[in-house]
Amino acid sequence: MKQKKTLLIIIAAMLTTVLTLAGCQAGTTGEKIGTVNVLGVWGGEELASFQAMVAPWEQQTGGAMGFSGTRDLIAILTTRIQAGNPPDVAILPNPGQMIELAGDKKLVALNTFLDMNKVKQEYAQGWIDLGTVDGKLYGIFMKADSKGTVWYNPKVFQENGWNVPTTWDEMISLSDTIVSSGKMAPWSVAIESGEASGWPATDWIGEILLHEFGGKVYDDWVSHSIPWTDSRIKASWEKFGRIVLTQGYVPGGAIAALATNFVDGSYLPFEDPPKAAMYYLGAFTQGFIADQFPDLKAGEDYSFFPFPAIDPSYAGAVTGGANVVVIFKDNVTTRSFVEYLASPAAQQIWVTRGGFTAVNKNVSLDAYPNPLARKAAEQLTSATIFRFDADDNMPSAVQKAFWEGTLAYLQNPSQLDSILANIEATAKDAYK
Amino acid sequence: MVKAFPGVFSRTRRQDINRRVRVLPWLWLLPALFFIILFLVYPTIETLRLSFMNQDSSAYIGAENYQHIFASSATRTALLNNVLWLVLFTVLATGLGLIFAVLTGKVRYESLAKAAIFIPMAISFVAAAVIWRFMYAFRPEGFTQTGLVNAIGTGIGLEPIAWLVEHALPYIDVLLPGPLHTNNFAIVAVGVWMWTGFAMVVLSAGLKGISTEVLEAAYVDGANDWQIFWRIILPILSPTIAVVGTTLVIQALKNFDMVWVMTAGNYGTDVVATLMFKEMFNFHNFGRASALAVVLLVAILPVVLINIRRFRVQEETR
């Protein structure tokens, strides 16, 4: 009898364990929402904002988000996919990589569970097309940023009687004026970013190329219909070189530009006394400035002017970037998470914190915390010519060659031709 | 039948023992051999095979990968940098280790000094690289320096140097060709900082192994410190120096973490290991990455063979 009793207890224990385990699993049958592992590039202030954005989802659903942030996203993501351990969700800074991953069949198509009518209502067709590969929606664009913003200190400009330039030539003569005033250097340029060093320089070159040669040449450049050694591309590089390499334009010269981190570079125009007058970087810079100088008022102490026109027929052109959310695993947790991120309510949270332009149309302009953020959002939506950031749309090998090329160019400007030939060789290999 | 042909079917006790003596060692080795084959031999052969295939390992393309990497300037830079590491890192670490071993042997606070010099070996390469990244931090002239090295430099009136970016030699602004750049020297310095402790400890043990009778005899014969060092200590120590040297050479060729964390291989500091990493994970080109791995293997092979030969000689004299 004792044996029978023991047997019954054992069976009961096993059944309980099995049932509890079954109950704990978040399967596609509509079970509990668990932890979602997210891989992205954000750190510091941007990460804090993302976590604030996700907090209501965590409270409503009882789920949790684990975030891994790295600037070395491409390498880490590739390693994890190879190892069979991809994150649940990844937030990519470029659609180029999303297209590669979709082609490799690593991503889950979002149109299988998202309400596509709602998506079509909330997102401009252009953004939906950007996230579509082979007719299926693989990515939702979340955080957009205009990249055509030059940051400056309006009070300093006013004190010195400097005018905001509207054309490239005006900007150059302003730079010369500032140099001769001896008060500060006209430009802050900072392109260090760990493994991705060089990307701010590629933003410069892309912006210059768009403004000087227009959308068609830009598209040909990105799709490699024209070679990197084309004279127009070379001219854009040299214009960028004009800013960094001219004596006195950047404090510390090209070496300082190479060695300074892009976040630290944004502080120079707003320090007391200011060390530089202008800093070109995307609209997300507002977040860095607000974080470092919480007492400064947006619009009064720091503001941006649109990148000046080079060829008047392309005035009002804007390059921009956006982060795209993709998922690798299809389950209740990831579905709920992505639906939340795509919603206007979620995007509004980061909008109010600053440094974020929502892609979702239904986020009202009033949600933007200050006129500056609203100005950045409007620049994006009212652009006459809009192009996605160039290097983010290229294959990763070409993007890396582009980044490294800018580093080599600043260190050795006379080598520009061989640098471009090098990138061209990589591109020939990569685009086939 | 057994009784009819005694020589064929019966085994003598001697044959039994012989067989056991021959077979048993291999049985003991089997587990270790299994792991070595699985984790060392098989991956090496597979890497060799992949180096002759294309980007996603779907077709054979012969020696095209090797042609490409030897023609590319990036590989040339990386190879030259590896040579710099090989020579400078090994010589400096061994030399400094020897000097420290001799000097610490003469003071009363020997263990304290040795511990202080050895401590960098206790931290991981990545941690050391992160620490020194902060130490080498650069801000332009006129700004307050955040990096310790530049803070000291500007404190005594010199200009700040971007240690991890600059190619020209510091303060004298001379640009040397090839791998002889300031940023390479800066990263090698970090490697030396880490490994001198190891060299010192091994050489110190070797030093203590020198019999005092020989040294006393030399003193009595009228040799001064310098002569004792060059004519007696060094020759006796040469096997130990060889051990340290070969370990450091292998370390120099393997080096990845320090370069990756400090500069990500940018600014001309690439080494073969970082190049291989980039080919593999950034460009998804498994063929070229494998080819680079094979190149590295071939470069290290002679050093390993020297080590093995020395080991054998040592075993024979035992």
Chai-1 contact restraints between the chains, C-beta under 6 A:
chainA,res_idxA,chainB,res_idxB,connection_type,confidence,min_distance_angstrom,max_distance_angstrom,comment,restraint_id
A,I74,B,N282,contact,1.0,0.0,6.0,A-B,restraint_1
A,A75,B,F281,contact,1.0,0.0,6.0,A-B,restraint_2
A,A75,B,N282,contact,1.0,0.0,6.0,A-B,restraint_3
A,T78,B,F281,contact,1.0,0.0,6.0,A-B,restraint_4
A,T79,B,F281,contact,1.0,0.0,6.0,A-B,restraint_5
A,G194,B,A264,contact,1.0,0.0,6.0,A-B,restraint_6
A,E195,B,A264,contact,1.0,0.0,6.0,A-B,restraint_7
A,S197,B,N266,contact,1.0,0.0,6.0,A-B,restraint_8
A,P251,B,P140,contact,1.0,0.0,6.0,A-B,restraint_9
A,G252,B,P140,contact,1.0,0.0,6.0,A-B,restraint_10
A,I255,B,A162,contact,1.0,0.0,6.0,A-B,restraint_11
A,I255,B,V165,contact,1.0,0.0,6.0,A-B,restraint_12
A,A256,B,P140,contact,1.0,0.0,6.0,A-B,restraint_13
A,L258,B,V165,contact,1.0,0.0,6.0,A-B,restraint_14
A,A259,B,F138,contact,1.0,0.0,6.0,A-B,restraint_15
A,A259,B,A162,contact,1.0,0.0,6.0,A-B,restraint_16
A,A259,B,V165,contact,1.0,0.0,6.0,A-B,restraint_17
A,S396,B,N282,contact,1.0,0.0,6.0,A-B,restraint_18
A,A397,B,F283,contact,1.0,0.0,6.0,A-B,restraint_19
A,K400,B,N282,contact,1.0,0.0,6.0,A-B,restraint_20
A,L407,B,N266,contact,1.0,0.0,6.0,A-B,restraint_21
